[in-house]
Every structure is written in structure tokens, then in C-alpha cells.
Amino acid sequence: MKAIVIVHSETGNTKLFADSIKNSIEKRNIECTLVQIKTDIPMRNYNPSKQSITITNMPEVEGFDYVLVGGPVMGFQANPVIMKCLREMKSLSGKKFIPFVTQHFPFKFMGGSNAISMMSKSAEKSGAVVLSGSVINISWHDYKKDILKKSDEISLLIQTK
């Protein structure tokens, strides 16, 4: 089995989650690659009504059995960079897909659940087999402890046979 973790992170919180997921997967002796998506325009300068985003290092998922994709929740929905990545990603058909997000709000219904749903529907439309996603709320509690717990839970979704 081979897995790829694809992440877009502006502040580092989602990257921390992605690194933890990769480490949990590798502890199970499963080969795992991490790709941090880069764009031509930083999200803090992005105006969707005036600009389009270009992903400068679009990841190739051919040869991977599991594709894990994550980003921060933005405006109560999935990050536009992640959604663009999913729309442009080739070879998702038949692959297992696991979405993950981080958000500042304390409850999943405040964007996290919607972001997971948006990402899952996009991947499913491309032929992926969608597995359960995870939301990390980075405020109001010890989110680093939650990251470790959810990373281990995500790694257990990956079958070794």
C-alpha cells in the first residue's frame, strides 16, 4: 500500500495535522509521501472575484492507493485551493480518498462538516472511494492532542492488504 498526503496550509496548522497523519501512517510501515500545495498567489492576497489561482506544483496521484487531502476551512467551506486541486487532479478513479480540515471555530457544523462534504463530493465525482473525513478545531481546546488522536484514527483507515 502507498499513500499520499496533499495539504494546503497558510498558517501552519493544517501542515502540522498533515505531518502528524504522515507519521502515523509510516508508523504502520506504510509508504507515505507528503506534498504541500503551492500557489502563484498567497491566499491572504487572493480575491476570487478578480483573480484565479494557479497551483504551481500539482501533485501526481498515479501509483498511490490512498489519497488524503487537507486544507483549512475558509468562509465556512472548503479552501478554494483544495477544491481547485481536486477538480484538476487526475487518476482518482478507484482510489481511497480521505479528506481532513482545520478550522478556528469550535464546532464542526461551523464550516468543517461542510468542507469535508464538498471535498468528498468532488472526489466521488472523480471516481474515488470516499472514506470518513476529520475536522480539527484549533481553538478552544488542546488541538495538538486532537491532531495526534485523529492522525492515528486516520492511519487505521488504511488497509495493509
ZIVEN-V104165 format. One record per residue. N is the residue number from 1. RES is the residue in one letter. SS is DSSP state (@ for helix, = for strand, . for the rest). Layout:
BEGIN
n: {N	N}
res: {RES	RES}
ss: {SS	SS}
END
This chain:
BEGIN
n: {1	2	3	4	5	6	7	8	9	10	11	12	13	14	15	16	17	18	19	20	21	22	23	24	25	26	27	28	29	30	31	32	33	34	35	36	37	38	39	40	41	42	43	44	45	46	47	48	49	50	51	52	53	54	55	56	57	58	59	60	61	62	63	64	65	66	67	68	69	70	71	72	73	74	75	76	77	78	79	80	81	82	83	84	85	86	87	88	89	90	91	92	93	94	95	96	97	98	99	100	101	102	103	104	105	106	107	108	109	110	111	112	113	114	115	116	117	118	119	120	121	122	123	124	125	126	127	128	129	130	131	132	133	134	135	136	137	138	139	140	141	142	143	144	145	146	147	148	149	150	151	152	153	154	155	156	157	158	159	160	161}
res: {M	K	A	I	V	I	V	H	S	E	T	G	N	T	K	L	F	A	D	S	I	K	N	S	I	E	K	R	N	I	E	C	T	L	V	Q	I	K	T	D	I	P	M	R	N	Y	N	P	S	K	Q	S	I	T	I	T	N	M	P	E	V	E	G	F	D	Y	V	L	V	G	G	P	V	M	G	F	Q	A	N	P	V	I	M	K	C	L	R	E	M	K	S	L	S	G	K	K	F	I	P	F	V	T	Q	H	F	P	F	K	F	M	G	G	S	N	A	I	S	M	M	S	K	S	A	E	K	S	G	A	V	V	L	S	G	S	V	I	N	I	S	W	H	D	Y	K	K	D	I	L	K	K	S	D	E	I	S	L	L	I	Q	T	K}
ss: {.	=	=	=	=	=	=	=	.	.	.	.	@	@	@	@	@	@	@	@	@	@	@	@	@	@	@	.	.	.	=	=	=	=	=	=	.	.	=	.	.	.	@	@	@	.	.	.	.	.	.	.	.	.	=	.	.	.	.	.	.	.	.	.	.	=	=	=	=	=	=	=	=	=	.	.	=	=	.	@	@	@	@	@	@	@	@	@	.	.	.	.	.	.	.	=	=	=	=	=	=	=	=	.	.	.	.	@	@	@	.	@	@	@	@	@	@	@	@	@	@	@	@	@	@	.	.	.	=	=	.	.	.	=	=	=	=	.	.	.	.	.	@	@	@	@	@	@	@	@	@	@	@	@	@	@	.	.	.	.	.}
END
